[in-house]
Amino acid sequence: MLAGGEGRRMQSFIRSWLGEERPKQYCAFSGRRSMLGHTWDRARAMAPPDQVTTIVGRGHLQFLDGIEEPAPGAVIEQPADRGTAPGIFLPTALVAARDPSATVVVMPSDHFIHPKADFIALAEAACREAAEQPGRLVMLGARPLWPETDFGWILPATQQHSLPLRPVAGFEEKPDRERAERFLARGGLWNTMIFAARVDTLWRLGQQLLPEMMLPLYALCRELGASLGEPSKAEIDRAISRAYHRMPHADFSRDLVQRCPEAALVLSLANIEWSDWGRPERVVESLRRLGKKPALPTREASPILDGVLIDAPPGQPSVASAVQL
């Protein structure tokens, strides 16, 4: 579970709403469960708790105290922000130290996904395909509703939508409007950044495309593997700190995925609502598409949402509900 982002585009909205700095994954925009809590729900439906790992940003552990329940499995705090590639590869290093051939599914924690059961079925199918096809990343792509320039795009190599799993012709991260319209016209999909892969597949691609990033990760695996018995949390934290001290910055989409489209396959999230809630208006749009009326705590929370009916009790809790469903 990826929960290391700072959510900078939502910061002013959340500050006006809660009166404090809080990354969006630790907020509840729908009902009373945080976005991270919903992501944990999806993870629990797919794997035992001890097989779930959540990676958070530096200083984020304080926000877990206000979450509605304890985290399943391990929680790793990144010593520094080194980009999304180290954020993805670091937890897989802990898996690789135990079972290099294991299959993992990577899920960001700031996504709106509905319905849950249909998504779980598709994510489990992606895991099966990844396990059976070493060397492949199985990406989940969302059907686009408009030519979005804030999302990455996946261009399938074939337009045969009846095929459950399609090869990928290319990726593009946050294109301009003209290129986004072209991707939309050509049957492109929004890149959800949810994917399944074998750990050894990920590490082979990392070695090919990001060798400088992989060196400290290999050292981390050797250090953890050399421990007598299961390493303690303190030992793991010290080893991670040493690895991150030598870790270069790298972006998973730009520096790895876009450079190896031939290694990717894509499954479409057919009949599943998906959105990256990186802007306040996307929260409103997603809920309105489901026939829900947003009710925001303060009219001043965002000029974008001015005019929306306000219906919230005074005195919001530390993890509040922006939308009562």
PyMOL commands that set and color helices and strands:
alter all, ss='L'
color gray80, all
select helices_A, chain A and resi 8-18+24-26+35-44+49-51+61-64+84-98+116-132+177-185+199-209+211-225+233-245+252-259+261-263+280-289+299-301+303-305
alter helices_A, ss='H'
color red, helices_A
select strands_A, chain A and resi 2-3+53-56+74-77+103-106+111-114+137-142+152-156+166-173+189-198+264-268+273-276
alter strands_A, ss='S'
color yellow, strands_A
deselect
rebuild
show_as cartoon
